Amino acid sequence: MYINSKQRDEIERLLSNWGKYLNSIPPDSDDLKLHKWLGMNTVIVKKDNFNNKLRLVSNKLRKILDEAVL
């Protein structure tokens, strides 16, 4: 897979922001209010489930990025 430097920088930015987000979530709440990407609707999700899925996606993306050719 080929990734140019601009794409790599953007992916690194996303991974960094996701990491900051995951580290900043207060442990006292079981639920998380998320804004949908398109529109102002919100959805309540279970924090642990969401965090686990985000970590999974983040880890897969990090692996792809590490294996990619610049």
Secondary structure, DSSP 8 states (H G I E B T S, - for coil): -B--HHHHHHHHHHHHHHHHHHHHS-TT-SEEEEE-SSSS-EEEEEHHHHHHHHHHHHHHHHHHHHHSB-
